[in-house]
Amino acid sequence: MNRKLAHLFSGHFTCAPALLFCLLILLLPAVTQASDLLSATVDRNEIGIDETLNLRLRYSGTESGGQPDFELLEQDFDILSRQQSNQYRVINGRAESFVEWMLVLAPKREGRLFIPSLHYHGEVSDAIPIAVAEAGSRPDTANRQAFLEVDLDKEELFVQEQLLVKVRLYTTIGLHDIATEALQVPGAHVEKVDEQRYERRINGVGHAVYELTYAIFPESSGQLTIPALNYVAVAGRRDPFSLFNRNTQRLRLRSEPQTIEVKPKPDTYSGTHWLPAASLGIVQSWSQDPDTFTVGEPITRILTLRAEGLRAAQLPPLPQLSVDGLKTYPDQPQQDDQVSANGITGSRIETTAIVATKPGDYQLPPITITWWDTKTGRQRATQLPAFRFTVTGSAAATNTAPPGSAADLLPQSRTEMPESNFWRNLAIAAVASHLLWIFYFWWIRSHVASSEAGKRKKPAPDARYQAKSLLQAAESGDAGRLHQALQQWLKARWPDVAGKTLDETRIELGLEELDKLHLLLNAALYAQPPRPLNPQQVKILASRLIKCERSAPVPDSGTPLPQLFG
C-alpha cells in the first residue's frame, strides 16, 4: 500500500493536496494514541481564592523513573500536597498499568488561570483553564466547612497607637496539623498577645473557633494594610494503618486583606513625648517608711510608669531628681510588657537611692506626664503630686571620716606645739589612725551585711505590683490569666526561679499555698471536663501565698503532670 501511495504521489503531482490529507487521516489515530499516554484532569474548574482543587496526572507509557516538571504549575498555584501511586489492573481481560500523581492546588490570585501543559518522558498533557473568584463570591460559600475571618478593633487610629487584630479560624469539621502563617505588617511592629479556642454558633450551626490576637503599632501615618493570611490544615480522620491517608484532605484557607487609615500626631498635642494610650498612671513607693528618714541613711524611691496600649519601649524616662541636701543614686530602669487579650500594657520602673546630707524639711517636685487618651480622643495629663518629708539627725561631716569616729574625740591641735610634745602627739595620732581604720572597716562590713539582708528580705521593686495583679486575676476566676499572673509574681518575688516551669518552682519553694494553687490550676486547665475555679478560694490562697517566706523544698511523692502549659 505504501508503494502504491508513493507511486500515486510521484505520478500525479497535481493531486498532492488530496494525498497529504489522506496521509494525515491515516496517521491521526497514532498521534491520538501517543497524546493519551499523559493526561491531566481536575475535580472542578471554578473555585474561590480561598479554596483548593485536586489535579490528577496519569501516565500510561512503558518508560519509568523521574518526575514530571511542575515548575510552570507553581507560577499560579501553591502545591499543598503531592502523592504518587503505581497501579496495575485487568479490565475485560485486558491488562493495563499506569503511574498517577495526585496534587492538591491552591490558587495564588483571582482571575482566569491555567494549569499548564505538563511534560513527562516526551509526552505532553493538555492545559486546563481554571476560573478563580474572590472569597465569599461563590454560591456555596455560606455552607463552607472552614473559613478565616479578620477583625480590627478600630476603624482608624493614630501613629504608634495600638491596633488589635483578631484572626479567627471557623470550622464545622475536624481539622488537625494547622499551619498558621505569621502575621507581618510592613511599617509596623507586630506582637502576638493571645490565643484562644472556643465554640460559636452561626445561623444555628456550631463552629469550633481558633482565634489569634495580634497587637500592631504603626510606625508612620498613611494607609496601613493588613495582608491576606494563609492557613493550611488537614481535614478528615487520619488512619494510622494507611500509608497515604486517603480519607484526609489538605485545605488552604485565605483571609481577605484589610486596610486602615493611620492619622499623624494631632497638631494640638503639646506633650514632649507622643504617648497614645488607653490609660496611663504613675505610682510611687518606698523601700521603708519615709517618716524615718535620717541623715546619712539611704532610702530607695521606686517610680512605676504604667500605660495600657503602649509597649515599655515607648515610655519616656522620668525627670531626674535634683534637690539641695539630697544625694541621688539612680539604678538602671526596668522595662516590662504584659500581654493579654486586651493587648500590651507596658511598665517602666525607675529606682533611685536617696541619701540626705543634712536635716530639715524637704519637698520632692511633682511629676507630670502628658499623653493622648485613645478612648476619648483628647489630650490628658497624669501628675504625681509633690512629696514632703522631714529628715532628722545631725549634719554630715565634711571630712572623709565617718561621723562619730575616734578622730572627733581627739583634742584640737594648737597652731604652735612645743617640740617636747612632738613624740607624744605623734603616738596619739598613730593610735587614733589605727582605731579609725578599725572602726571604718567594722562600719563598712556591718553596712554591707545589713544591705544584703535587706535585699534578701525585700522583694523586687515590681513585686507589689505583680502581687496586686495576682489578686485581680484570682478574683476574675480565669484560669489562664491566673496562671500567667502567678508566674509573673513568682518571677518578681524570687528572681532565681525565672525560666522554670510552675511545677519546678513549686517543688523548689516548698510552699503549701503554691501546691494547692497548682492543683486547682491543673484541674481547671487540663482536666476533662475542666473544673472551674472558685474565686473566693483562689483569692484566699493567693493572699496567703503573697505573705509566705521561702522554705526548704518538700519531697514530692506524686507524679507531676506533663508540662502542657508551664
C-alpha positions in Angstrom: 0.0 0.0 0.0 2.9 2.3 0.8 4.4 1.6 -2.6 1.0 2.5 -4.3 0.8 5.7 -2.4 4.3 6.6 -3.3 3.7 5.9 -7.0 0.4 7.8 -6.9 2.2 10.7 -5.2 5.0 10.8 -7.7 2.9 10.2 -10.7 0.2 12.7 -10.0 1.7 15.8 -8.5 -1.5 17.8 -9.1 -3.3 15.5 -6.6 -0.7 16.3 -3.8 -3.2 18.2 -1.5 -5.6 15.3 -1.6 -2.8 12.8 -0.9 -1.5 14.8 2.0 -5.0 14.9 3.5 -5.2 11.1 3.2 -1.8 10.7 4.9 -3.0 12.9 7.8 -6.1 10.8 8.2 -4.1 7.6 8.3 -1.6 8.9 10.9 -4.2 10.6 13.1 -5.0 7.6 15.2 -1.3 7.0 16.0 -0.9 10.7 17.1 -4.1 10.5 19.3 -2.8 7.3 20.9 0.5 9.0 21.8 -1.1 12.0 23.4 -3.3 9.8 25.6 -0.3 8.4 27.4 -0.2 11.5 29.6 -3.5 13.0 30.8 -4.4 15.7 33.3 -7.8 16.1 34.9 -9.2 18.3 37.7 -12.2 17.8 40.1 -13.6 21.3 39.2 -12.8 24.3 37.0 -14.4 27.0 39.1 -13.1 27.8 42.7 -12.8 30.6 45.1 -9.4 32.2 46.0 -9.7 30.6 49.5 -10.5 27.1 48.1 -8.4 24.2 46.7 -8.7 21.8 43.8 -7.4 18.4 43.0 -5.2 17.7 39.9 -4.8 14.1 38.7 -1.9 13.4 36.3 -1.7 9.9 34.8 1.0 8.3 32.6 0.3 5.0 30.8 3.5 4.6 28.9 6.2 2.0 29.3 9.0 4.2 30.5 9.5 4.7 34.2 11.5 6.8 36.6 11.8 10.5 37.3 9.1 13.1 38.0 7.1 15.5 35.8 8.2 19.1 35.7 5.8 21.0 38.0 7.8 24.3 37.9 5.4 26.0 35.5 2.5 24.9 37.7 3.9 26.8 40.7 3.7 30.1 39.0 -0.1 30.4 39.5 -0.7 27.7 42.2 0.7 26.6 45.5 1.2 22.8 45.7 -0.2 21.9 49.1 0.4 18.1 48.8 1.7 15.6 46.3 1.2 11.8 46.2 2.4 9.2 43.7 1.0 5.7 43.2 1.6 2.9 40.7 -1.4 0.8 39.7 -2.0 -2.4 37.7 -5.4 -3.7 36.8 -7.2 -6.0 34.4 -10.5 -4.9 32.8 -12.4 -7.3 30.5 -9.4 -9.5 30.2 -7.2 -6.6 29.2 -4.3 -5.6 31.5 -3.1 -2.1 31.9 -0.6 -0.3 34.3 0.0 3.4 34.9 1.6 5.8 37.3 -0.5 8.5 38.8 0.2 11.8 40.7 -2.4 13.4 42.9 -1.8 17.1 43.7 -3.8 19.5 45.9 -3.5 23.0 44.5 -4.4 26.5 45.9 -4.6 29.5 43.6 -2.3 32.4 44.2 -4.5 35.1 42.7 -8.0 35.7 41.3 -9.0 35.6 37.7 -8.6 33.2 34.8 -5.7 30.8 35.4 -4.4 27.8 33.5 -2.9 24.6 34.6 -0.1 24.5 32.1 0.8 21.6 29.8 3.0 19.2 31.8 5.8 17.1 30.3 6.9 13.6 31.1 9.1 11.2 29.1 8.4 13.2 25.9 4.6 13.2 26.4 2.6 16.4 26.9 -0.7 16.9 28.7 -3.4 19.4 27.7 -3.7 22.8 29.5 -6.8 23.2 31.7 -8.4 26.6 32.3 -9.4 27.4 35.9 -11.7 30.3 36.9 -10.8 31.7 40.4 -13.3 34.0 42.1 -12.9 36.2 45.1 -13.5 34.8 48.6 -17.2 34.5 49.5 -18.5 35.2 46.0 -19.3 31.6 45.1 -22.9 30.4 45.7 -21.9 27.6 48.1 -19.7 29.7 50.4 -22.5 30.0 53.0 -22.1 26.3 53.6 -18.3 26.3 53.8 -16.9 23.8 56.3 -13.9 26.1 57.2 -13.0 29.7 56.7 -11.0 32.6 58.1 -12.2 35.9 59.5 -10.1 39.0 60.3 -11.5 41.6 62.8 -10.0 45.0 63.6 -10.9 46.8 66.9 -10.7 50.3 65.3 -11.7 51.9 62.0 -8.9 54.4 62.2 -6.1 55.2 64.6 -3.1 57.5 65.3 0.5 56.7 64.5 2.1 54.4 67.2 -1.3 53.7 68.7 -2.2 50.0 69.4 -4.4 48.2 66.9 -5.8 44.8 67.9 -6.2 42.4 65.1 -8.1 39.1 65.7 -7.7 36.3 63.2 -10.4 33.6 63.6 -10.5 30.1 62.0 -14.1 28.7 61.9 -14.7 25.1 61.1 -17.5 22.6 61.4 -15.3 19.6 60.6 -12.3 18.1 62.4 -9.1 19.9 61.5 -5.6 19.0 62.5 -2.0 19.8 61.6 -3.0 23.5 61.3 0.0 25.5 60.0 -0.5 29.3 60.6 1.2 32.0 58.7 2.9 34.6 61.0 1.3 38.0 60.6 3.8 40.5 59.2 2.8 44.1 58.5 5.3 46.3 56.7 5.9 49.6 58.5 4.5 48.4 61.9 5.6 46.5 65.0 3.6 43.3 65.5 3.3 41.0 68.6 1.0 38.1 69.2 -0.7 38.7 72.5 -3.4 36.0 72.9 -4.5 32.6 71.6 -8.0 31.1 72.3 -10.2 28.2 71.3 -13.9 28.2 71.8 -17.2 27.5 70.1 -19.7 29.9 68.4 -23.0 29.2 66.6 -23.6 30.8 63.2 -27.1 30.5 61.7 -27.8 27.7 64.2 -24.7 25.7 63.2 -22.0 25.2 65.8 -18.5 26.2 64.7 -15.2 25.5 66.5 -13.1 28.7 66.6 -9.4 29.0 66.8 -8.6 32.7 67.5 -5.2 34.6 67.4 -4.9 38.2 68.6 -2.1 40.5 67.4 -1.2 43.9 68.7 0.1 46.2 65.9 1.8 49.6 66.3 2.1 51.5 63.1 5.3 53.5 62.8 4.1 56.1 60.3 0.9 57.7 59.1 -1.0 56.9 56.0 -2.7 53.7 54.7 -1.8 50.6 56.7 -2.6 47.3 55.0 -3.1 44.0 56.9 -2.1 41.5 54.3 -4.1 38.3 53.5 -3.2 35.4 55.7 -2.9 31.8 54.5 -3.6 28.8 56.8 -3.1 25.2 55.8 -4.8 22.4 57.6 -5.8 18.7 57.1 -9.4 17.7 57.2 -10.7 14.3 58.0 -9.6 11.4 60.2 -6.1 10.1 59.9 -5.8 6.4 59.6 -2.6 5.2 61.4 -2.7 2.0 59.3 -2.8 3.8 56.0 0.3 4.8 54.2 -1.3 7.6 52.2 -4.2 8.6 54.4 -6.6 8.8 51.5 -9.5 9.8 53.8 -7.9 13.1 54.6 -7.9 16.3 52.6 -5.5 19.2 52.8 -7.2 22.6 52.9 -5.7 26.1 52.3 -7.7 28.9 53.9 -7.1 32.5 52.9 -8.3 35.7 54.6 -9.1 39.0 53.0 -6.6 41.9 53.2 -7.7 44.8 55.4 -6.8 48.5 55.1 -7.0 51.1 57.8 -6.2 54.8 57.9 -3.3 55.9 60.3 -3.5 59.6 61.3 -0.5 61.6 62.3 0.0 63.1 65.7 -2.5 65.9 66.2 -1.2 69.5 65.8 -2.8 70.5 69.1 -0.8 68.0 71.1 1.6 69.8 73.4 3.3 67.0 75.2 7.0 66.4 75.0 6.6 62.7 74.1 3.8 61.3 71.9 2.0 58.7 74.1 -1.3 57.4 72.6 -2.6 55.1 75.4 -5.9 53.8 76.8 -4.8 54.7 80.3 -1.6 55.9 82.0 -0.6 56.2 85.6 2.4 56.8 87.9 2.9 55.0 91.2 5.4 55.9 93.9 6.6 53.5 96.6 9.5 53.5 99.1 11.7 50.7 100.5 10.8 51.9 104.0 8.7 54.4 105.8 9.8 57.9 104.7 8.9 59.2 108.2 12.1 57.5 109.4 14.3 59.4 107.1 17.6 60.1 108.8 20.8 61.9 107.7 23.3 59.5 106.1 21.0 56.5 105.8 19.9 55.6 102.3 16.2 55.2 101.4 15.0 53.8 98.0 12.3 55.5 95.9 10.5 53.4 93.3 8.6 55.1 90.5 6.4 52.9 88.2 5.1 54.4 84.9 2.4 52.1 83.5 0.5 52.6 80.3 -2.3 50.4 78.8 -1.9 50.1 75.0 1.8 51.1 74.9 4.9 49.0 74.9 7.5 49.6 77.6 10.0 50.7 74.9 7.6 53.6 74.1 7.6 55.0 77.6 9.8 58.0 78.3 12.4 58.4 81.1 11.1 60.2 84.2 12.7 63.5 85.3 15.9 63.2 87.3 15.7 64.3 90.9 17.7 67.3 91.9 17.1 68.7 95.5 19.7 70.6 97.5 20.7 68.5 100.5 19.9 65.2 98.9 22.3 62.9 97.0 20.7 60.6 94.5 22.0 57.3 93.0 19.7 56.1 90.2 19.7 52.5 89.1 19.1 51.1 85.6 15.4 51.3 84.7 13.5 48.1 84.3 11.0 47.6 81.4 8.3 45.0 81.3 5.5 44.2 78.9 2.4 42.3 80.0 0.2 40.7 77.2 -3.4 39.8 77.4 -6.5 39.6 75.1 -6.7 43.4 75.5 -3.2 44.0 74.1 0.0 45.1 75.7 0.5 47.0 79.0 4.0 48.4 79.3 5.7 49.4 82.5 8.8 51.4 83.2 10.3 51.1 86.7 12.9 53.6 87.9 14.6 53.0 91.2 16.7 55.7 93.0 18.6 55.6 96.3 18.4 58.9 98.2 20.8 60.0 100.9 20.2 63.1 102.9 23.3 65.1 103.9 21.6 67.5 106.4 18.4 67.5 108.4 15.4 69.6 107.6 12.1 69.7 105.7 12.3 68.6 102.0 9.9 68.5 99.1 10.2 66.3 96.0 8.8 68.2 93.0 5.7 66.8 91.2 6.0 64.7 88.0 3.6 65.5 85.2 3.2 63.2 82.1 1.2 64.4 79.1 -0.4 61.7 77.0 -3.2 61.2 74.4 -6.3 59.3 75.6 -7.3 57.0 72.8 -10.7 56.3 74.3 -11.9 59.9 74.5 -9.7 61.3 71.7 -8.2 64.2 73.7 -5.0 65.2 75.4 -4.7 64.4 79.1 -2.1 64.8 81.9 -1.3 62.5 84.8 0.5 64.0 87.7 2.3 62.5 90.7 1.9 65.1 93.5 4.8 66.7 95.3 6.0 64.7 98.2 7.1 66.3 101.5 9.1 64.6 104.3 11.4 65.5 107.2 15.0 64.4 107.7 16.2 64.0 111.3 19.7 63.7 112.7 22.8 65.9 112.6 24.5 67.3 109.5 27.1 65.1 107.9 30.7 65.9 108.5 32.6 67.5 105.6 35.7 65.4 106.2 36.2 61.9 104.9 35.9 60.3 108.3 32.6 58.8 109.3 30.5 60.6 111.9 31.3 59.6 115.5 34.8 58.2 114.8 37.7 58.4 117.2 39.1 61.4 115.4 36.2 63.5 116.7 37.2 62.7 120.3 40.8 64.0 120.0 41.6 67.5 121.4 42.0 70.2 118.8 45.7 70.8 117.9 47.1 74.2 118.6 48.8 76.3 116.0 52.0 76.2 118.0 53.1 72.9 119.5 56.0 72.7 121.9 58.8 70.5 120.5 58.7 68.3 123.6 55.2 67.1 122.9 56.0 66.1 119.3 56.5 62.4 120.0 53.6 62.2 122.3 51.3 63.7 119.8 52.7 61.5 117.1 51.9 58.4 119.1 48.4 59.7 119.8 47.9 60.3 116.1 49.1 56.8 115.2 46.8 55.2 117.8 43.9 57.3 116.6 44.6 56.5 113.0 44.7 52.8 113.8 41.4 53.0 115.7 39.9 55.0 112.9 40.7 52.3 110.3 39.3 49.5 112.6 36.1 51.4 113.1 35.8 52.2 109.4 36.2 48.6 108.3 33.7 47.5 111.0 31.2 50.1 109.8 31.6 49.0 106.1 31.2 45.3 106.9 28.1 45.9 109.0 26.6 48.2 106.4 27.2 45.6 103.6 25.8 42.8 105.8 22.6 44.8 106.6 22.2 45.8 102.9 22.4 42.1 101.8 20.0 41.0 104.5 17.6 43.8 103.3 17.9 42.6 99.7 17.1 39.1 100.8 14.0 40.1 102.7 12.9 42.9 100.4 11.0 41.8 97.2 11.9 43.1 93.8 10.6 46.7 93.0 7.7 45.4 91.0 6.7 42.5 93.3 4.0 44.7 94.9 2.5 45.5 91.5 2.7 41.8 90.5 1.0 40.8 93.8 -1.9 43.2 93.0 -2.2 41.7 89.5 -2.2 38.2 91.0 -5.1 39.1 93.4 -7.1 40.6 90.5 -6.5 37.5 88.4 -7.7 35.4 91.3 -10.9 37.4 91.6 -11.6 37.0 87.9 -11.8 33.2 88.0 -9.9 33.0 84.6 -7.5 30.0 84.9 -5.3 31.2 82.0 -5.0 34.7 83.4 -4.3 33.4 86.9 -1.6 31.1 85.6 0.2 34.0 83.8 -0.2 36.3 86.8 1.1 33.7 89.2 4.3 33.1 87.1 4.9 36.9 86.8 4.6 37.3 90.6 6.9 34.3 91.3 9.5 35.8 88.9 9.3 39.2 90.6 9.3 37.8 94.2 12.1 35.2 93.7 14.1 36.1 90.5 16.2 32.9 90.8 13.1 30.8 89.7 12.8 32.8 86.4 12.8 30.5 83.4 11.4 27.5 85.4 8.0 25.9 84.9 5.4 26.3 87.6 5.8 22.7 88.6 9.6 23.1 89.1 9.1 26.3 91.0 6.5 24.6 93.3 9.0 21.8 94.2 11.8 24.2 94.8 9.9 26.6 97.0 8.0 24.0 99.0 5.1 26.3 99.8 1.8 24.7 100.8 -0.3 27.5 99.3 1.5 27.2 96.0 0.9 23.5 95.9 -2.8 24.0 96.4 -3.0 26.7 93.7 -1.1 24.4 91.3 -3.6 21.6 91.8 -6.5 23.9 91.2 -5.0 25.3 88.1 -4.3 21.8 86.7 -7.9 20.8 87.3 -9.1 24.0 85.5 -6.7 23.8 82.6 -6.1 20.1 81.9 -8.9 18.1 83.5 -11.7 16.6 81.2 -14.1 18.1 81.7 -12.3 21.1 83.2 -13.3 22.1 86.8 -14.0 25.9 87.1 -12.1 27.9 89.7 -13.7 29.1 93.0 -12.6 32.8 93.0 -13.1 33.1 96.8 -10.9 30.1 97.5 -8.3 31.1 95.0 -8.1 34.6 96.4 -7.6 33.3 99.9 -4.7 31.1 98.7 -3.2 33.9 96.7 -3.3 36.3 99.7 -1.6 33.7 101.9 1.0 33.0 99.3 2.0 36.6 98.9 2.8 36.7 102.7 4.8 33.5 102.6 8.5 33.2 103.0 10.6 30.7 101.2 11.1 27.4 102.9 13.1 24.2 102.2 11.7 22.1 99.3 9.4 19.2 100.3 9.9 15.9 98.5 7.0 15.3 96.2 5.8 11.7 96.1 3.4 12.2 93.3 4.0 12.3 89.6 3.8 15.8 88.1 1.5 16.4 85.2 3.0 16.8 81.7 4.3 20.3 81.1 1.4 21.3 78.8 1.1 24.9 79.7 4.0 25.8 82.1 
